[in-house]
Every structure is written in structure tokens, then in C-alpha cells.
Amino acid sequence: MPVQRPLSERLFLVRHGRTAGNVSQVLTGGADDPLDEVGQAQAQAVAQWFAAQNIESPQLYTSPFLRARQTGTAIANALGTQITVLDGLQEIAPGDWQGRAYADMLTHAHELVRPDGSFGFPGGESLAEVAARFGAALEPVLDEPGTPIVVAHGGSLTAFLIDLMGADVQQAWLDGRYAHANTAVTELRRLQQGWGIVFTASTAHLHGIE
């Protein structure tokens, strides 16, 4: 009879540290820009926060993008582990909105309702598509023991959480309930059915950092 291994009971989600693209407040999508000086300080701060949590068997997973790998590596170094890059965690593709201001995602949100009724970027990805690839990348990870710490992006984390919590996509996007500042941390706990949120987008570790 096979031995049943314990599943992951906790899941941490982290947005990467700040980049020049974040400072510009312009949609860059797949641009592979590195952390800037503030972003590096943020990554070290969140790494030290994780080191103080005494997390059981931490497992670091990151998006393929450089900014996520750099942030994940800082956390992994603080925890004495390594990162695993997962395709599927990368940022939402903005398509025709490449180069538009972040602010347009709220002021012109009506333009994100696509002809098929889905919510997302014309010529790019919908939030549902991002949530599907993100969830598929994490599925095997969540069936393993250990505590996953997942470093990804503002848009992809939002899409995943909206789907995971069964929220109305457009309303949750507009009210920003799952928005993550740079290196913000969300913790989830496994319930009998699905996952529940312990806290969302905490930045307490960033006190004193710009």
C-alpha cells in the first residue's frame, strides 16, 4: 500500500521587488528588466522576514522573469535553499496595451472587456487565461510536502487570487483587493475545500524602505 505524503498546508505568494518599469508606471509585460536599487533592498527585506518565520521545509518557486528570479534568490539564500523556475508564473501579456500607463487599467477598464465577455488585454491575455496557466504550474507543487513560496508578478498574482477565491473578475480588478505592491506577501492556508487567505499583500517588512 503506497505511503500517503502530507500535502502543502501553507502557501506564500510574493510579488518581485521594484524595477525601472515599475517606476515608469508603464505596462512592460514581458520586459525582462532587473531589480533597481530599491528593489534589491526590498528583496533583502522580504528575505529577512521569511528567515524570521521558521517556515517548515520552504520551497522557492519563481517566474522565469529576471526580476522574480532575483527576488526569489534573495529569499532562497536567506532560507538556505534554491529556487525552482516555473513556466506559467510570468506576468500577464498586455498585448495591444504594451506601453500604456498603469492608470489606464482603472480609468479605461471598460476597454478590457473583450468581445467574448472575458476581461483582459486586447491582443494579449485575459485574467482567466493567466489564472489557468498559473494554477496549472502550481498544481503539482501543491501536491508535494513542504511550504511553497511563489515569487511572481502583480498581474499574474491578481489573476490567480481572483480565480482561487471565486471573485467577480472585473469588480475585484477595479477595487484592487488582491493588488500587490513590490515584495508584498500573501499567505494562504489549505482548508477542507480549497484555500483560505490568512493575510493579503502585507508590506510590513518594508518599513523604512522607499
Backbone as CSV, one residue per row, in Angstrom:
resi,resn,N_x,N_y,N_z,CA_x,CA_y,CA_z,C_x,C_y,C_z
1,MET,0.858,-1.192,0.000,0.000,0.000,0.000,0.896,1.244,0.000
2,PRO,0.702,2.173,-0.949,1.577,3.342,-1.027,1.424,4.239,0.191
3,VAL,2.542,4.869,0.594,2.510,5.804,1.712,1.989,7.145,1.225
4,GLN,0.983,7.675,1.912,0.423,8.961,1.517,1.256,10.084,2.130
5,ARG,1.828,10.923,1.280,2.670,12.019,1.754,1.806,13.208,2.147
6,PRO,2.230,13.971,3.157,1.470,15.161,3.530,1.522,16.205,2.420
7,LEU,0.420,16.895,2.205,0.368,17.961,1.214,0.815,19.276,1.839
8,SER,1.141,20.232,0.973,1.470,21.575,1.457,0.257,22.155,2.178
9,GLU,0.460,22.653,3.394,-0.627,23.236,4.177,-0.646,24.756,4.110
10,ARG,0.505,25.344,3.762,0.626,26.798,3.666,1.164,27.136,2.281
11,LEU,0.776,28.293,1.796,1.247,28.781,0.505,1.494,30.275,0.629
12,PHE,2.703,30.697,0.269,3.036,32.120,0.283,3.182,32.619,-1.153
13,LEU,2.608,33.768,-1.422,2.713,34.428,-2.718,3.414,35.768,-2.517
14,VAL,4.384,36.057,-3.382,5.201,37.265,-3.238,5.337,37.938,-4.601
15,ARG,5.166,39.250,-4.615,5.493,39.984,-5.841,6.980,40.339,-5.816
16,HIS,7.591,40.408,-6.977,9.009,40.768,-7.095,9.268,42.189,-6.603
17,GLY,10.544,42.514,-6.390,10.948,43.854,-5.996,10.837,44.855,-7.137
18,ARG,11.072,46.122,-6.815,10.853,47.209,-7.757,11.853,47.199,-8.906
19,THR,11.371,47.596,-10.078,12.205,47.730,-11.271,12.002,49.118,-11.876
20,ALA,12.830,49.452,-12.861,12.665,50.727,-13.564,11.303,50.795,-14.239
21,GLY,10.820,49.654,-14.739,9.498,49.624,-15.359,8.399,49.969,-14.375
22,ASN,8.542,49.530,-13.126,7.557,49.882,-12.104,7.575,51.377,-11.820
23,VAL,8.765,51.950,-11.787,8.891,53.385,-11.526,8.224,54.192,-12.636
24,SER,8.360,53.731,-13.869,7.783,54.452,-15.002,6.268,54.367,-15.035
25,GLN,5.699,53.412,-14.297,4.238,53.219,-14.253,3.660,52.962,-15.642
26,VAL,4.410,52.175,-16.425,4.002,51.831,-17.781,4.006,50.321,-17.927
27,LEU,3.029,49.789,-18.639,2.943,48.350,-18.853,4.079,47.871,-19.743
28,THR,4.913,47.002,-19.199,6.036,46.465,-19.961,5.873,44.985,-20.266
29,GLY,4.934,44.324,-19.594,4.648,42.920,-19.898,5.860,42.032,-19.712
30,GLY,6.346,41.481,-20.814,7.440,40.516,-20.753,8.821,41.115,-20.684
31,ALA,8.935,42.446,-20.577,10.266,43.051,-20.484,11.018,42.448,-19.309
32,ASP,12.241,42.014,-19.541,12.984,41.269,-18.524,13.928,42.189,-17.765
33,ASP,13.382,43.273,-17.180,14.230,44.234,-16.506,14.594,43.748,-15.102
34,PRO,15.796,44.116,-14.632,16.263,43.675,-13.315,15.696,44.549,-12.204
35,LEU,15.896,44.123,-10.974,15.572,44.962,-9.823,16.439,46.214,-9.841
36,ASP,15.845,47.345,-9.461,16.666,48.542,-9.277,17.195,48.542,-7.832
37,GLU,17.839,49.620,-7.431,18.475,49.650,-6.100,17.446,49.468,-4.989
38,VAL,16.305,50.139,-5.126,15.243,49.981,-4.125,14.703,48.555,-4.155
39,GLY,14.541,48.014,-5.345,14.047,46.649,-5.474,14.962,45.637,-4.809
40,GLN,16.256,45.867,-4.918,17.220,44.970,-4.258,17.082,45.049,-2.737
41,ALA,16.883,46.269,-2.226,16.683,46.436,-0.784,15.376,45.778,-0.343
42,GLN,14.341,45.907,-1.157,13.067,45.261,-0.848,13.223,43.740,-0.809
43,ALA,13.968,43.209,-1.768,14.173,41.758,-1.830,14.905,41.268,-0.585
44,GLN,15.891,42.020,-0.122,16.606,41.634,1.090,15.703,41.728,2.311
45,ALA,14.831,42.740,2.322,13.921,42.910,3.464,12.918,41.769,3.543
46,VAL,12.338,41.394,2.413,11.371,40.293,2.446,12.078,38.973,2.730
47,ALA,13.315,38.852,2.279,14.096,37.641,2.571,14.318,37.499,4.071
48,GLN,14.654,38.605,4.731,14.870,38.557,6.177,13.568,38.285,6.926
49,TRP,12.471,38.791,6.399,11.163,38.495,7.009,10.886,36.991,6.952
50,PHE,11.108,36.385,5.796,10.883,34.948,5.673,11.826,34.162,6.591
51,ALA,13.060,34.619,6.706,14.026,33.917,7.550,13.584,33.894,9.013
52,ALA,12.820,34.910,9.416,12.364,35.004,10.811,11.087,34.205,11.084
53,GLN,10.500,33.595,10.056,9.205,32.930,10.218,9.291,31.457,10.620
54,ASN,10.473,30.878,10.587,10.637,29.448,10.919,9.683,28.567,10.112
55,ILE,9.686,28.762,8.820,8.793,28.026,7.926,9.318,26.606,7.723
56,GLU,8.417,25.654,7.828,8.805,24.252,7.688,9.058,23.900,6.225
57,SER,10.240,23.413,5.938,10.624,22.931,4.611,10.224,23.900,3.499
58,PRO,10.764,25.121,3.496,10.411,26.096,2.460,10.905,25.660,1.082
59,GLN,10.057,25.870,0.077,10.387,25.537,-1.308,10.139,26.784,-2.151
60,LEU,11.194,27.296,-2.797,11.100,28.551,-3.546,10.816,28.301,-5.021
61,TYR,9.756,28.943,-5.536,9.398,28.847,-6.949,9.263,30.259,-7.504
62,THR,9.793,30.480,-8.695,9.721,31.818,-9.275,9.272,31.762,-10.735
63,SER,8.770,32.892,-11.165,8.544,33.139,-12.584,9.885,33.096,-13.321
64,PRO,9.860,32.833,-14.633,11.113,32.864,-15.396,11.725,34.255,-15.531
65,PHE,10.959,35.311,-15.268,11.467,36.666,-15.493,12.540,37.022,-14.458
66,LEU,13.534,37.788,-14.899,14.705,38.100,-14.083,14.327,38.728,-12.751
67,ARG,13.412,39.670,-12.747,13.052,40.376,-11.513,12.489,39.421,-10.455
68,ALA,11.743,38.425,-10.903,11.215,37.425,-9.973,12.316,36.483,-9.504
69,ARG,13.201,36.089,-10.423,14.297,35.192,-10.035,15.244,35.869,-9.048
70,GLN,15.500,37.160,-9.261,16.386,37.879,-8.328,15.758,37.960,-6.938
71,THR,14.469,38.263,-6.895,13.774,38.347,-5.606,13.725,36.976,-4.939
72,GLY,13.400,35.952,-5.723,13.349,34.593,-5.188,14.700,34.109,-4.695
73,THR,15.761,34.477,-5.396,17.101,34.068,-4.989,17.491,34.683,-3.653
74,ALA,17.102,35.939,-3.440,17.386,36.586,-2.143,16.689,35.831,-1.011
75,ILE,15.442,35.449,-1.232,14.703,34.696,-0.209,15.329,33.316,-0.012
76,ALA,15.648,32.650,-1.114,16.240,31.315,-1.033,17.560,31.346,-0.277
77,ASN,18.381,32.351,-0.530,19.660,32.458,0.168,19.452,32.626,1.673
78,ALA,18.449,33.409,2.043,18.173,33.633,3.465,17.665,32.369,4.148
79,LEU,17.032,31.496,3.360,16.450,30.269,3.914,17.340,29.047,3.702
80,GLY,18.468,29.238,3.014,19.374,28.133,2.780,18.841,27.101,1.809
81,THR,18.132,27.576,0.778,17.588,26.658,-0.224,17.857,27.215,-1.611
82,GLN,17.257,26.616,-2.626,17.450,27.038,-4.014,16.102,27.407,-4.629
83,ILE,16.151,28.129,-5.747,14.908,28.427,-6.460,14.656,27.381,-7.543
84,THR,13.387,27.185,-7.830,12.956,26.406,-8.986,12.122,27.330,-9.864
85,VAL,12.499,27.479,-11.129,11.772,28.340,-12.060,10.607,27.554,-12.654
86,LEU,9.403,28.155,-12.597,8.211,27.518,-13.141,7.643,28.352,-14.277
87,ASP,7.632,27.783,-15.453,6.953,28.434,-16.571,5.466,28.447,-16.266
88,GLY,4.817,29.574,-16.513,3.396,29.715,-16.200,3.131,30.772,-15.148
89,LEU,4.177,31.161,-14.401,4.021,32.168,-13.358,4.293,33.581,-13.865
90,GLN,4.706,33.719,-15.116,5.125,35.021,-15.628,3.967,36.016,-15.679
91,GLU,4.349,37.282,-15.909,3.373,38.367,-15.903,2.378,38.233,-17.052
92,ILE,1.204,38.809,-16.838,0.177,38.835,-17.875,0.713,39.576,-19.103
93,ALA,0.410,39.049,-20.288,0.845,39.681,-21.534,-0.133,40.802,-21.889
94,PRO,0.326,42.072,-21.951,-0.590,43.191,-22.175,-1.003,43.412,-23.628
95,GLY,-0.401,42.673,-24.547,-0.829,42.768,-25.949,-0.790,44.183,-26.476
96,ASP,-1.938,44.662,-26.979,-2.021,45.988,-27.582,-1.837,47.111,-26.557
97,TRP,-1.868,46.774,-25.285,-1.700,47.779,-24.232,-0.239,47.958,-23.819
98,GLN,0.656,47.282,-24.464,2.079,47.456,-24.169,2.430,48.937,-24.274
99,GLY,3.055,49.480,-23.227,3.452,50.877,-23.236,2.430,51.837,-22.666
100,ARG,1.228,51.356,-22.365,0.217,52.245,-21.778,0.450,52.390,-20.285
101,ALA,-0.079,53.472,-19.717,0.111,53.768,-18.300,-0.666,52.797,-17.424
102,TYR,-0.099,52.473,-16.263,-0.813,51.650,-15.285,-2.213,52.214,-15.013
103,ALA,-2.291,53.544,-14.906,-3.551,54.187,-14.540,-4.680,53.845,-15.511
104,ASP,-4.324,53.584,-16.766,-5.353,53.266,-17.763,-6.102,51.980,-17.421
105,MET,-5.479,51.101,-16.661,-6.136,49.832,-16.320,-7.358,50.055,-15.436
106,LEU,-7.418,51.218,-14.777,-8.595,51.564,-13.979,-9.474,52.575,-14.703
107,THR,-8.862,53.628,-15.237,-9.666,54.674,-15.870,-10.294,54.215,-17.182
108,HIS,-9.682,53.227,-17.841,-10.201,52.719,-19.111,-10.491,51.221,-19.028
109,ALA,-10.917,50.793,-17.848,-11.152,49.360,-17.629,-12.220,48.801,-18.565
110,HIS,-13.140,49.661,-19.018,-14.183,49.188,-19.939,-13.582,48.650,-21.234
111,GLU,-12.387,49.134,-21.592,-11.723,48.662,-22.810,-11.142,47.256,-22.636
112,LEU,-11.112,46.776,-21.393,-10.563,45.453,-21.119,-11.629,44.354,-21.166
113,VAL,-12.878,44.754,-21.369,-13.931,43.753,-21.562,-13.893,43.348,-23.031
114,ARG,-13.498,42.127,-23.300,-13.257,41.678,-24.665,-14.556,41.206,-25.315
115,PRO,-14.568,41.083,-26.652,-15.800,40.716,-27.362,-16.455,39.430,-26.865
116,ASP,-15.631,38.493,-26.363,-16.209,37.229,-25.875,-16.694,37.323,-24.432
117,GLY,-16.609,38.534,-23.841,-17.071,38.742,-22.478,-15.998,38.556,-21.425
118,SER,-14.841,38.021,-21.805,-13.751,37.851,-20.843,-13.114,39.203,-20.548
119,PHE,-12.357,39.263,-19.455,-11.732,40.505,-19.022,-10.227,40.369,-19.182
120,GLY,-9.635,41.227,-20.002,-8.204,41.127,-20.238,-7.758,42.075,-21.321
121,PHE,-6.541,41.895,-21.765,-5.932,42.841,-22.696,-6.191,42.460,-24.153
122,PRO,-6.652,43.410,-24.957,-6.803,43.146,-26.391,-5.455,42.739,-26.994
123,GLY,-5.449,41.639,-27.710,-4.215,41.160,-28.305,-3.265,40.497,-27.322
124,GLY,-3.671,40.420,-26.066,-2.848,39.796,-25.026,-3.626,38.696,-24.328
125,GLU,-3.470,38.604,-23.012,-4.120,37.548,-22.245,-5.291,38.086,-21.432
126,SER,-6.257,37.227,-21.204,-7.315,37.536,-20.249,-6.863,37.090,-18.865
127,LEU,-7.532,37.606,-17.832,-7.183,37.188,-16.480,-7.471,35.704,-16.288
128,ALA,-8.523,35.214,-16.925,-8.854,33.792,-16.807,-7.749,32.926,-17.413
129,GLU,-7.192,33.364,-18.531,-6.107,32.605,-19.163,-4.863,32.581,-18.273
130,VAL,-4.569,33.723,-17.654,-3.413,33.791,-16.762,-3.632,32.895,-15.547
131,ALA,-4.830,32.972,-14.963,-5.137,32.143,-13.797,-5.003,30.662,-14.128
132,ALA,-5.410,30.278,-15.334,-5.345,28.867,-15.732,-3.906,28.386,-15.829
133,ARG,-3.036,29.186,-16.465,-1.637,28.745,-16.604,-0.913,28.799,-15.269
134,PHE,-1.235,29.794,-14.452,-0.615,29.935,-13.134,-1.004,28.742,-12.256
135,GLY,-2.304,28.430,-12.245,-2.784,27.308,-11.447,-2.218,25.984,-11.918
136,ALA,-2.098,25.816,-13.232,-1.537,24.577,-13.779,-0.069,24.415,-13.380
137,ALA,0.678,25.534,-13.345,2.083,25.470,-12.946,2.223,25.074,-11.479
138,LEU,1.290,25.552,-10.639,1.377,25.294,-9.202,0.788,23.952,-8.784
139,GLU,-0.089,23.397,-9.596,-0.812,22.188,-9.178,0.099,21.074,-8.674
140,PRO,1.132,20.684,-9.414,1.998,19.616,-8.898,2.775,20.023,-7.654
141,VAL,3.091,21.298,-7.537,3.824,21.807,-6.374,2.991,21.655,-5.106
142,LEU,1.697,21.945,-5.213,0.817,21.926,-4.049,0.477,20.516,-3.609
143,ASP,0.782,19.543,-4.444,0.562,18.141,-4.086,1.799,17.513,-3.457
144,GLU,2.807,18.337,-3.174,4.045,17.869,-2.565,4.128,18.372,-1.122
145,PRO,4.902,17.693,-0.269,5.136,18.226,1.076,6.009,19.469,1.005
146,GLY,6.105,20.171,2.109,6.890,21.402,2.136,5.984,22.616,2.066
147,THR,6.606,23.781,2.149,5.862,25.044,2.132,6.278,25.860,0.918
148,PRO,5.429,25.950,-0.105,5.795,26.712,-1.298,5.795,28.220,-1.038
149,ILE,6.832,28.872,-1.517,6.911,30.329,-1.557,7.055,30.686,-3.030
150,VAL,6.067,31.371,-3.562,5.961,31.595,-5.004,6.187,33.069,-5.306
151,VAL,7.205,33.381,-6.095,7.530,34.766,-6.438,7.103,35.022,-7.878
152,ALA,6.180,35.949,-8.043,5.626,36.211,-9.373,5.405,37.708,-9.555
153,HIS,4.287,38.092,-10.157,4.080,39.459,-10.641,2.711,39.998,-10.227
154,GLY,2.583,41.319,-10.269,1.339,41.939,-9.840,0.117,41.433,-10.566
155,GLY,0.185,41.398,-11.888,-0.971,40.960,-12.670,-1.255,39.481,-12.540
156,SER,-0.212,38.661,-12.581,-0.433,37.214,-12.524,-0.914,36.789,-11.142
157,LEU,-0.410,37.420,-10.079,-0.892,37.111,-8.733,-2.348,37.515,-8.566
158,THR,-2.703,38.680,-9.081,-4.087,39.135,-9.004,-5.017,38.168,-9.727
159,ALA,-4.649,37.781,-10.940,-5.486,36.859,-11.719,-5.660,35.535,-10.984
160,PHE,-4.576,35.007,-10.425,-4.634,33.728,-9.719,-5.531,33.819,-8.489
161,LEU,-5.386,34.885,-7.697,-6.181,35.012,-6.481,-7.650,35.251,-6.773
162,ILE,-7.951,36.020,-7.793,-9.354,36.221,-8.183,-10.000,34.885,-8.507
163,ASP,-9.291,34.076,-9.274,-9.820,32.765,-9.649,-9.911,31.838,-8.434
164,LEU,-8.871,31.816,-7.618,-8.828,30.916,-6.457,-9.941,31.232,-5.463
165,MET,-10.238,32.522,-5.285,-11.248,32.943,-4.325,-12.647,33.029,-4.931
166,GLY,-12.749,32.773,-6.242,-14.059,32.793,-6.895,-14.694,34.173,-6.943
167,ALA,-13.866,35.211,-7.003,-14.365,36.588,-7.013,-14.820,36.991,-8.414
168,ASP,-15.641,38.022,-8.483,-16.021,38.611,-9.764,-14.788,39.287,-10.362
169,VAL,-14.420,38.892,-11.565,-13.139,39.316,-12.129,-13.043,40.832,-12.266
170,GLN,-14.019,41.444,-12.918,-13.921,42.872,-13.178,-14.000,43.679,-11.886
171,GLN,-14.896,43.292,-10.990,-15.036,44.033,-9.744,-13.789,43.938,-8.888
172,ALA,-13.214,42.722,-8.790,-12.006,42.538,-7.982,-10.825,43.286,-8.586
173,TRP,-10.766,43.343,-9.910,-9.707,44.106,-10.580,-9.833,45.586,-10.252
174,LEU,-11.053,46.102,-10.297,-11.275,47.525,-10.091,-11.083,47.945,-8.638
175,ASP,-11.501,47.095,-7.691,-11.364,47.508,-6.291,-9.988,47.176,-5.708
176,GLY,-9.169,46.451,-6.488,-7.786,46.221,-6.090,-7.604,45.358,-4.860
177,ARG,-8.572,44.503,-4.561,-8.498,43.733,-3.305,-7.318,42.763,-3.267
178,TYR,-6.815,42.359,-4.448,-5.679,41.437,-4.489,-4.422,42.078,-5.081
179,ALA,-4.417,43.402,-5.163,-3.242,44.102,-5.697,-2.064,43.961,-4.739
180,HIS,-0.870,43.764,-5.295,0.340,43.585,-4.502,1.351,44.670,-4.859
181,ALA,1.800,45.416,-3.859,2.941,46.305,-4.056,4.200,45.440,-4.208
182,ASN,5.300,46.050,-4.577,6.543,45.288,-4.743,6.952,44.592,-3.445
183,THR,7.207,43.310,-3.527,7.556,42.361,-2.449,6.462,42.192,-1.401
184,ALA,5.239,42.607,-1.699,4.127,42.308,-0.796,3.937,40.793,-0.711
185,VAL,3.513,40.327,0.465,3.379,38.893,0.744,1.931,38.556,1.104
186,THR,1.429,37.489,0.519,0.124,36.918,0.881,0.343,35.503,1.390
187,GLU,-0.358,35.152,2.470,-0.306,33.776,2.968,-1.681,33.135,2.832
188,LEU,-1.692,31.887,2.363,-2.917,31.097,2.293,-2.724,29.801,3.078
189,ARG,-3.827,29.280,3.618,-3.813,28.001,4.327,-4.784,27.049,3.641
190,ARG,-4.386,25.787,3.569,-5.244,24.778,2.970,-6.423,24.480,3.896
191,LEU,-7.622,24.508,3.340,-8.840,24.166,4.056,-9.350,22.823,3.546
192,GLN,-10.444,22.341,4.135,-11.011,21.079,3.645,-11.377,21.193,2.175
193,GLN,-11.884,22.353,1.787,-12.217,22.618,0.393,-11.466,23.857,-0.066
194,GLY,-10.379,23.655,-0.796,-9.661,24.792,-1.359,-8.710,25.456,-0.386
195,TRP,-8.519,26.774,-0.578,-7.570,27.559,0.199,-8.255,28.778,0.789
196,GLY,-7.811,29.178,1.968,-8.304,30.394,2.604,-7.165,31.373,2.817
197,ILE,-7.470,32.660,2.777,-6.449,33.701,2.930,-6.233,34.000,4.406
198,VAL,-4.963,33.983,4.826,-4.577,34.378,6.178,-4.366,35.889,6.215
199,PHE,-3.592,36.406,5.289,-3.439,37.846,5.107,-3.083,38.110,3.654
200,THR,-3.373,39.334,3.209,-3.194,39.687,1.806,-2.239,40.861,1.646
201,ALA,-1.239,40.680,0.809,-0.366,41.772,0.331,0.257,42.585,1.454
202,SER,0.783,41.917,2.456,1.440,42.610,3.553,2.793,43.187,3.114
203,THR,3.039,44.421,3.530,4.340,45.071,3.265,4.987,45.530,4.572
204,ALA,4.628,44.882,5.675,5.158,45.302,6.984,6.684,45.242,7.016
205,HIS,7.257,44.341,6.228,8.719,44.197,6.214,9.435,45.352,5.534
206,LEU,8.686,46.222,4.857,9.301,47.308,4.088,9.415,48.614,4.885
207,HIS,9.137,48.582,6.171,9.226,49.812,6.986,10.623,50.424,6.843
208,GLY,10.658,51.685,6.443,11.929,52.383,6.311,12.546,52.321,4.932
209,ILE,11.947,51.506,4.033,12.435,51.429,2.653,11.506,52.240,1.774
210,GLU,12.078,53.014,0.870,11.284,53.882,-0.019,10.199,53.085,-0.728
